[in-house]
Amino acid sequence: MRIARTVAAVLLALPLLLFGGSYFIHPFPLPPANGSLGIEMLQLMRVGHLSIAVTASHVLIGIFLLVPLTRFVAALLQLPITIGILAFHVTMWPEGAAVAGALLILNVLVLADPQQLRALFPFSDYGFRRRDEALAMVGELQSDLQELDASHETSSDLDEQVSIAVKQFGEAVSRFVATISSVAAKTGGSEQLSTVTQQMQETQMSFNLQYLQLQSQMQRESRSYTAISNIMKTKHDTVKDSISNIR
């Protein structure tokens, strides 16, 4: 492709140098107008010396097209001129429209340099970068959603454990009350009552310890759930902005 652009630059530069240089050496004669608006316009340009500026620009751009360092800039400057030449021939002098069309194709081919175009339009890749970032964010959101589900499942397990502990404590209280009632109905049951009371205290201490541990775990899970939820919201907003920018 690089060779094709070089060949196109040379082929585009040759007519510019030929017609531009010949004007300063020996201007080629124009055919009689015979009602042709294009030829009349060219005659007026020569009379008003506008052709000097036009042909001088052709020569300069032709030279720059032959220099690799300035080739892209020269082709970029030549593009509106080539479009004007084609429009001139299509509307005023149809005989040269085919040549003008070929010049436009050569001009576009010289400009078909991806590296130079990216340097000229650095924002052209912005949408693709934002799209990739959005896709990456979607993947992270899915991972965070899995973590959130795991956290929710852990919280459910902890709730179930708390329910079981409360149920066990209630059963222990019921047994204690039943024992108290049984002991109270008997005489001389102070020793048995003391033993039951001590067991009840131990059960209560064990329950309190388990409850505090479960409560601590539930608080950690709640904080984790809140943190992940906030992160997911931030990433969701980022993805939404990225998609909006792509549009």
DOFI-227562 format. One record per residue (C-alpha): chain; y, z, x; residue number from 1. Coordinates in steps of 0.5 Angstrom, whole numbers. Example, Ala and Ser with C-alpha at 12.3 -4.5 7.8 and 13.67 -1.06 7.14 Angstrom:
<recs>
ch|north|up|east|i
A|-9|16|25|1 .
A|-2|14|27|2 .
</recs>
This chain:
<recs>
ch|north|up|east|i
A|0|0|0|1 .
A|5|1|6|2 .
A|4|-6|9|3 .
A|5|-9|2|4 .
A|11|-5|1|5 .
A|13|-7|8|6 .
A|12|-15|6|7 .
A|16|-14|0|8 .
A|22|-11|4|9 .
A|22|-17|8|10 .
A|21|-22|3|11 .
A|27|-18|-1|12 .
A|31|-18|5|13 .
A|30|-26|7|14 .
A|34|-29|1|15 .
A|39|-23|1|16 .
A|41|-25|8|17 .
A|40|-32|7|18 .
A|45|-33|1|19 .
A|49|-28|4|20 .
A|50|-30|11|21 .
A|51|-37|9|22 .
A|57|-36|5|23 .
A|61|-33|11|24 .
A|58|-39|16|25 .
A|58|-45|11|26 .
A|58|-43|3|27 .
A|53|-48|-1|28 .
A|57|-52|-6|29 .
A|56|-50|-13|30 .
A|54|-56|-18|31 .
A|58|-58|-23|32 .
A|59|-53|-29|33 .
A|58|-58|-35|34 .
A|59|-52|-40|35 .
A|55|-47|-36|36 .
A|58|-40|-36|37 .
A|54|-38|-30|38 .
A|57|-43|-26|39 .
A|64|-42|-28|40 .
A|63|-35|-27|41 .
A|61|-36|-20|42 .
A|67|-41|-19|43 .
A|71|-36|-21|44 .
A|68|-31|-17|45 .
A|69|-35|-11|46 .
A|77|-37|-13|47 .
A|78|-29|-14|48 .
A|74|-28|-7|49 .
A|70|-23|-11|50 .
A|64|-27|-8|51 .
A|66|-24|-1|52 .
A|64|-17|-3|53 .
A|58|-19|-7|54 .
A|55|-23|-1|55 .
A|57|-17|4|56 .
A|53|-12|0|57 .
A|47|-17|0|58 .
A|48|-18|8|59 .
A|48|-10|9|60 .
A|43|-9|4|61 .
A|38|-14|7|62 .
A|39|-11|14|63 .
A|38|-4|12|64 .
A|31|-7|8|65 .
A|29|-9|15|66 .
A|30|-2|18|67 .
A|24|3|16|68 .
A|28|9|16|69 .
A|33|6|11|70 .
A|29|2|7|71 .
A|28|6|1|72 .
A|35|8|0|73 .
A|37|0|1|74 .
A|32|-2|-4|75 .
A|35|4|-9|76 .
A|42|1|-8|77 .
A|39|-6|-9|78 .
A|36|-4|-15|79 .
A|42|-5|-20|80 .
A|44|-11|-17|81 .
A|37|-14|-18|82 .
A|37|-12|-25|83 .
A|44|-15|-26|84 .
A|42|-22|-22|85 .
A|36|-22|-27|86 .
A|41|-21|-33|87 .
A|46|-26|-30|88 .
A|41|-31|-30|89 .
A|37|-30|-37|90 .
A|44|-30|-40|91 .
A|48|-35|-37|92 .
A|44|-39|-32|93 .
A|37|-39|-34|94 .
A|35|-44|-28|95 .
A|34|-38|-23|96 .
A|31|-33|-28|97 .
A|24|-34|-25|98 .
A|27|-33|-18|99 .
A|31|-27|-20|100 .
A|25|-24|-24|101 .
A|21|-24|-17|102 .
A|26|-21|-13|103 .
A|26|-15|-18|104 .
A|18|-14|-18|105 .
A|19|-14|-10|106 .
A|25|-9|-11|107 .
A|20|-5|-15|108 .
A|15|-5|-10|109 .
A|19|-3|-4|110 .
A|21|3|-9|111 .
A|14|5|-10|112 .
A|13|10|-5|113 .
A|10|17|-8|114 .
A|13|21|-2|115 .
A|20|18|-2|116 .
A|20|19|-10|117 .
A|18|26|-10|118 .
A|23|27|-5|119 .
A|28|24|-9|120 .
A|26|27|-16|121 .
A|23|34|-13|122 .
A|23|37|-21|123 .
A|18|31|-22|124 .
A|12|36|-20|125 .
A|15|42|-24|126 .
A|12|41|-30|127 .
A|5|40|-27|128 .
A|6|46|-23|129 .
A|8|50|-29|130 .
A|2|47|-33|131 .
A|-3|50|-27|132 .
A|1|57|-27|133 .
A|0|57|-35|134 .
A|-8|55|-34|135 .
A|-9|61|-29|136 .
A|-5|65|-33|137 .
A|-10|64|-39|138 .
A|-16|65|-34|139 .
A|-13|72|-33|140 .
A|-11|73|-40|141 .
A|-19|72|-41|142 .
A|-21|77|-36|143 .
A|-16|82|-38|144 .
A|-18|81|-45|145 .
A|-25|83|-43|146 .
A|-23|89|-39|147 .
A|-19|91|-46|148 .
A|-26|90|-50|149 .
A|-29|95|-45|150 .
A|-24|100|-45|151 .
A|-24|100|-53|152 .
A|-32|100|-52|153 .
A|-31|106|-48|154 .
A|-26|110|-52|155 .
A|-31|109|-58|156 .
A|-37|112|-54|157 .
A|-32|118|-52|158 .
A|-30|119|-60|159 .
A|-38|119|-61|160 .
A|-39|124|-56|161 .
A|-33|128|-59|162 .
A|-36|128|-66|163 .
A|-43|130|-63|164 .
A|-40|136|-59|165 .
A|-36|138|-66|166 .
A|-42|137|-70|167 .
A|-46|142|-65|168 .
A|-41|147|-64|169 .
A|-41|147|-72|170 .
A|-48|148|-72|171 .
A|-48|154|-67|172 .
A|-42|157|-71|173 .
A|-47|157|-77|174 .
A|-53|160|-73|175 .
A|-48|165|-71|176 .
A|-46|167|-78|177 .
A|-53|167|-80|178 .
A|-55|171|-75|179 .
A|-49|176|-76|180 .
A|-51|176|-83|181 .
A|-58|178|-81|182 .
A|-56|183|-76|183 .
A|-52|186|-81|184 .
A|-57|187|-86|185 .
A|-61|191|-81|186 .
A|-60|198|-78|187 .
A|-60|199|-71|188 .
A|-58|191|-69|189 .
A|-52|193|-65|190 .
A|-56|190|-59|191 .
A|-58|184|-62|192 .
A|-51|183|-65|193 .
A|-49|184|-58|194 .
A|-53|178|-55|195 .
A|-52|173|-60|196 .
A|-44|175|-59|197 .
A|-45|173|-52|198 .
A|-49|167|-53|199 .
A|-44|165|-58|200 .
A|-38|166|-53|201 .
A|-42|162|-48|202 .
A|-43|156|-53|203 .
A|-36|156|-54|204 .
A|-34|156|-47|205 .
A|-39|150|-46|206 .
A|-36|147|-52|207 .
A|-29|148|-49|208 .
A|-31|145|-42|209 .
A|-34|139|-45|210 .
A|-28|138|-50|211 .
A|-23|138|-45|212 .
A|-27|133|-40|213 .
A|-28|128|-46|214 .
A|-20|129|-48|215 .
A|-18|128|-41|216 .
A|-23|121|-41|217 .
A|-20|119|-47|218 .
A|-13|120|-45|219 .
A|-15|116|-38|220 .
A|-18|111|-43|221 .
A|-11|111|-47|222 .
A|-7|110|-41|223 .
A|-11|104|-39|224 .
A|-11|101|-45|225 .
A|-4|101|-46|226 .
A|-3|99|-39|227 .
A|-7|93|-40|228 .
A|-4|91|-47|229 .
A|3|91|-43|230 .
A|0|87|-38|231 .
A|-3|82|-43|232 .
A|4|82|-47|233 .
A|8|80|-40|234 .
A|3|74|-39|235 .
A|3|72|-46|236 .
A|10|71|-45|237 .
A|10|68|-39|238 .
A|5|63|-41|239 .
A|9|61|-47|240 .
A|15|60|-43|241 .
A|11|55|-38|242 .
A|8|51|-44|243 .
A|15|51|-47|244 .
A|18|48|-40|245 .
A|12|43|-40|246 .
A|14|40|-47|247 .
</recs>
